[in-house]
Amino acid sequence: MRKLTATLGYTVTSSDGSTLILNPDAPTGPLTYRYHVPVAGIAYEVSKGFTFKTNWNYYGYKEYSDVGPTLPRNFRGNVVTVSIRYAL
């Protein structure tokens, strides 16, 4: 019997900007940010040993710090991966 598997997930990394910087030579930069990574995937077993897989990831990053030597960065992107898996 052929098998269909779906996966869903979500990760958030966040910082409020409170840190102790002990190195005076450390470059200044943003300390307040949020990084979002939702993920979804589907795997379909075409035949015994062959599985078709596709995954989607979204990367979203936004800084909320005061403007320093650089402007706050804000970027996002979609990544789609398509693959075929072979297993004995």
Buried (B, 14 or more C-beta within 10 A) or exposed (E): EEEEEEEEEEEEEEBEEEEEEEEEEEEEEBBBBEBBBBBBBEBBBEEEEEBEBEBEBBEBBBBBBEEEEEEBEEEEEEEEEEEEEEEE
